[in-house]
């Protein structure tokens, strides 16, 4: 067990959990008040999905960080410096996702907070319905702001890993391009907030998840070796 490489396992399990939660999440195509109301309407059933999404995010970015770290072991010079920047970008993406999910948790947890418009100050109570909805909408907007740039940092991290893999010694055949394929997919992903097309993001996000799963699966099967890292899986 001590020799087991967790990188491919995390790269497979994390995206599966996150993508499953993403597909079932009621607010994925809504913004503003509609997004807030969709979460309020289904608040009683969303906590299991939030747990799955949070665990998926941690496993996925954890696996990506482990992959990045394995590649750093056999790298030097510019490649090692690039991977150091990649490690920072992965951590920024992880924090952004966790905080963004936290905004949804805030909305769900506030559903049962009472309202009290008495003149005296009351603990843990909204003044009225307007105060309640303003607070809930602010939470969803805060999460949206935090999430907006996560495809950029995540996509850049993928580009760096793919670039370093391309510049390093690769395997022969098609499998030699498995890691470098992160470059075009990462480029497409980071362009989604710039292009600002929700349909593009909804198409690219599952592709990114599938790419992580495929990469982890190939590593588990021993078909892809990490440049500079251990080949044990």
C-alpha positions as CSV (number, residue, x, y, z in Angstrom):
1,X,0.0,0.0,0.0
2,X,2.9,2.4,0.8
3,X,4.1,2.1,-2.8
4,X,0.7,2.9,-4.3
5,X,0.6,5.9,-6.5
6,X,-2.5,8.0,-5.7
7,X,-2.1,10.4,-8.6
8,X,-4.0,8.4,-11.2
9,X,-6.7,7.3,-8.7
10,X,-7.4,10.9,-7.7
11,X,-7.4,12.1,-11.4
12,X,-10.1,9.5,-12.1
13,X,-12.2,9.7,-9.0
14,X,-12.2,13.5,-8.5
15,X,-13.6,14.5,-12.0
16,X,-16.2,11.7,-11.9
17,X,-17.6,13.1,-8.6
18,X,-17.4,16.7,-9.7
19,X,-19.0,16.1,-13.1
20,X,-21.8,14.1,-11.6
21,X,-22.6,16.9,-9.2
22,X,-22.3,19.5,-12.0
23,X,-24.8,17.7,-14.2
24,X,-27.3,17.4,-11.4
25,X,-26.8,20.9,-10.0
26,X,-30.0,23.0,-10.4
27,X,-28.2,26.4,-10.8
28,X,-25.7,25.5,-13.5
29,X,-27.5,27.4,-16.2
30,X,-29.1,30.2,-14.1
31,X,-27.8,33.5,-13.0
32,X,-28.9,36.1,-10.5
33,X,-32.3,35.7,-8.8
34,X,-33.1,32.6,-10.8
35,X,-30.0,30.8,-9.6
36,X,-30.7,31.8,-6.0
37,X,-34.3,30.6,-6.2
38,X,-33.3,27.3,-7.8
39,X,-31.0,26.6,-4.9
40,X,-33.6,27.7,-2.3
41,X,-36.3,25.5,-3.9
42,X,-34.1,22.3,-3.7
43,X,-32.1,23.2,-0.6
44,X,-33.2,20.1,1.3
45,X,-31.6,17.7,-1.3
46,X,-28.4,19.6,-2.3
47,X,-26.0,18.9,0.6
48,X,-25.1,15.4,-0.7
49,X,-24.3,16.9,-4.1
50,X,-22.2,19.6,-2.4
51,X,-20.2,17.0,-0.4
52,X,-19.6,15.0,-3.6
53,X,-18.6,18.2,-5.5
54,X,-16.2,19.3,-2.8
55,X,-14.6,15.9,-2.5
56,X,-14.3,15.7,-6.2
57,X,-12.6,19.1,-6.4
58,X,-10.2,18.2,-3.7
59,X,-9.3,14.8,-5.3
60,X,-9.0,16.2,-8.8
61,X,-6.8,19.2,-8.0
62,X,-4.9,17.1,-5.5
63,X,-4.2,14.6,-8.3
64,X,-3.2,17.4,-10.7
65,X,-0.9,18.8,-8.0
66,X,0.7,15.4,-7.4
67,X,1.2,15.0,-11.1
68,X,2.8,18.4,-11.3
69,X,5.0,17.5,-8.3
70,X,6.1,14.2,-9.8
71,X,7.2,16.0,-13.0
72,X,9.2,18.5,-10.9
73,X,11.3,15.6,-9.4
74,X,13.1,15.0,-12.7
75,X,13.0,18.6,-14.0
76,X,15.5,21.4,-13.8
77,X,16.0,24.9,-15.2
78,X,13.0,26.5,-17.0
79,X,10.9,23.3,-16.8
80,X,11.1,23.2,-13.0
81,X,10.3,26.9,-12.8
82,X,7.3,26.5,-15.1
83,X,6.0,23.6,-12.9
84,X,6.5,25.7,-9.8
85,X,4.2,28.3,-11.4
86,X,1.8,25.5,-12.3
87,X,1.7,24.4,-8.7
88,X,0.6,27.8,-7.6
89,X,-2.1,28.0,-10.3
90,X,-3.5,24.6,-9.2
91,X,-3.7,25.8,-5.6
92,X,-5.4,29.1,-6.7
93,X,-7.9,27.0,-8.7
94,X,-8.6,24.7,-5.8
95,X,-9.2,27.6,-3.4
96,X,-11.5,29.4,-6.0
97,X,-13.6,26.3,-6.4
98,X,-13.9,25.7,-2.6
99,X,-14.9,29.3,-1.9
100,X,-17.3,29.3,-4.9
101,X,-19.0,26.1,-3.5
102,X,-19.1,27.8,-0.1
103,X,-21.3,30.6,-1.6
104,X,-23.8,27.9,-2.5
105,X,-23.6,26.4,1.0
106,X,-24.4,29.9,2.4
107,X,-27.6,30.1,0.4
108,X,-28.7,26.6,1.4
109,X,-27.9,27.1,5.1
110,X,-29.7,30.4,5.2
111,X,-33.0,29.0,4.0
112,X,-34.2,28.3,7.5
113,X,-33.0,31.5,9.0
114,X,-36.0,33.4,10.5
115,X,-37.2,36.9,9.7
116,X,-37.9,39.4,12.4
117,X,-38.8,43.1,11.7
118,X,-39.0,44.2,15.3
119,X,-37.3,47.4,16.3
120,X,-34.9,45.6,18.6
121,X,-31.8,43.9,17.1
122,X,-32.3,40.2,16.8
123,X,-29.5,37.6,16.5
124,X,-29.5,35.3,13.5
125,X,-32.6,36.8,11.8
126,X,-33.2,38.8,8.6
127,X,-35.3,41.9,8.9
128,X,-37.7,40.9,6.1
129,X,-38.0,39.1,2.8
130,X,-36.2,41.8,0.9
131,X,-33.3,41.7,3.3
132,X,-33.3,37.9,3.0
133,X,-33.2,37.8,-0.8
134,X,-30.6,40.6,-1.0
135,X,-28.3,38.5,1.2
136,X,-28.9,35.3,-0.8
137,X,-28.4,37.1,-4.1
138,X,-25.2,38.6,-2.8
139,X,-23.9,35.2,-1.9
140,X,-24.6,33.7,-5.4
141,X,-23.0,36.8,-7.0
142,X,-19.9,36.5,-4.8
143,X,-19.5,32.8,-5.9
144,X,-19.9,33.7,-9.5
145,X,-17.2,36.4,-9.3
146,X,-14.8,33.9,-7.6
147,X,-15.5,31.2,-10.2
148,X,-15.1,33.5,-13.3
149,X,-11.3,33.3,-13.4
150,X,-10.9,29.7,-12.3
151,X,-10.9,28.4,-15.9
152,X,-8.0,30.7,-16.6
153,X,-5.8,29.6,-13.7
154,X,-6.8,25.9,-14.2
155,X,-6.3,26.1,-18.0
156,X,-2.9,27.7,-17.6
157,X,-1.9,24.9,-15.2
158,X,-2.9,22.3,-17.8
159,X,-0.9,24.2,-20.5
160,X,2.2,24.2,-18.3
161,X,2.0,20.5,-17.5
162,X,1.4,19.7,-21.2
163,X,4.2,22.0,-22.3
164,X,6.8,20.5,-19.9
165,X,5.7,17.0,-20.9
166,X,6.1,18.0,-24.6
167,X,9.6,19.4,-24.0
168,X,10.7,16.4,-21.9
169,X,11.5,12.9,-23.2
170,X,8.3,11.3,-24.3
171,X,7.2,7.7,-25.0
172,X,6.9,6.5,-28.6
173,X,3.6,6.4,-30.4
174,X,0.2,8.1,-29.6
175,X,0.6,7.7,-25.8
176,X,3.5,10.1,-26.0
177,X,1.0,12.9,-26.7
178,X,-1.4,12.1,-23.8
179,X,0.2,14.7,-21.4
180,X,1.0,17.2,-24.2
181,X,-2.7,17.1,-25.2
182,X,-3.4,19.1,-22.0
183,X,-2.1,22.2,-23.9
184,X,-4.8,22.6,-26.5
185,X,-7.6,21.6,-24.1
186,X,-6.3,24.0,-21.4
187,X,-6.1,26.8,-24.0
188,X,-9.7,26.2,-25.0
189,X,-10.7,26.1,-21.4
190,X,-9.0,29.3,-20.4
191,X,-10.6,31.1,-23.4
192,X,-14.1,30.4,-22.2
193,X,-14.4,33.4,-19.8
194,X,-12.8,35.6,-22.5
195,X,-15.2,34.4,-25.2
196,X,-18.0,34.7,-22.7
197,X,-20.3,32.0,-24.2
198,X,-22.1,29.9,-21.6
199,X,-22.7,27.2,-24.2
200,X,-18.9,26.9,-24.8
201,X,-18.2,26.5,-21.1
202,X,-20.9,23.9,-20.7
203,X,-19.3,22.0,-23.6
204,X,-15.7,22.4,-22.6
205,X,-16.0,21.8,-18.8
206,X,-17.1,18.1,-19.3
207,X,-14.4,17.7,-21.9
208,X,-11.8,18.9,-19.3
209,X,-13.2,16.4,-16.8
210,X,-13.1,13.5,-19.3
211,X,-9.5,14.5,-20.1
212,X,-8.5,14.1,-16.5
213,X,-10.3,10.8,-16.2
214,X,-8.7,9.5,-19.4
215,X,-5.2,10.6,-18.3
216,X,-5.6,8.9,-14.9
217,X,-6.9,5.8,-16.5
218,X,-4.0,5.6,-18.9
219,X,-1.6,6.1,-16.0
220,X,-3.4,3.3,-14.0
221,X,-3.0,1.0,-17.0
222,X,0.7,1.8,-17.3
223,X,0.3,3.2,-20.7
224,X,1.5,6.7,-19.8
225,X,4.6,7.5,-17.7
226,X,5.1,10.8,-16.0
227,X,8.3,12.5,-17.2
228,X,10.7,12.6,-14.3
229,X,8.3,10.7,-12.0
230,X,7.8,7.2,-10.8
231,X,6.1,4.7,-13.1
232,X,4.5,2.7,-10.2
233,X,0.8,2.8,-10.1
